[in-house]
Amino acid sequence: MNNSTYSAKSSDIQRKWYIIDASNKPLGRVAAEAAKLLRGKHKPTFTPNVDTGDHVIILNCKNVILTGKKLDQKIYRHHTGYIGNMKEISARSMLQNRPEKAMMLAVKGMLPKNRLGRQMIGKLRVYAGNEHEQQAQKPEIWEVK
């Protein structure tokens, strides 16, 4: 009987491509599903310290919804690095002007905050509309529950 824990090696990893359609779905639910796929937690070969995840394409980010009063109360903040230059933008204007960035920030916040997380976010493609450029990779559709 073998009681050793399986640990994935970078040579054993098989990467697939998945499409998530975000239209009329909550932003956080779509982001959580994408983070799960990027991390590889849906695979039996998941290893926390190895990037075992797949590539993810998120379409129709402009049609994503925010529940409750988040559209008016949620504020995205970032600092430019100069004194007194903290920039704020509401979720409503972020979703109108740059829906891809709102989705990217939501997914990035659900990934590890280290070099492994930065490697995982590189496998994410986000589009505001229904068109994408990755047809050659033959992506499969992933249904968000």
Buried (B, 14 or more C-beta within 10 A) or exposed (E): EEEEEEEBEEEEBEEBBBBBBBEEBBBBBBBBBBBBBBBBEBBEBBBEEBBBBBBBBBBBBBBBBBEEEBBEEBEBEEEEEEEEEEEEBBBBEBBEEBBBBBBBBBBBEBBBEEEBBEBBBEBBBBBBEEEBEEEEBEBEEBEBE
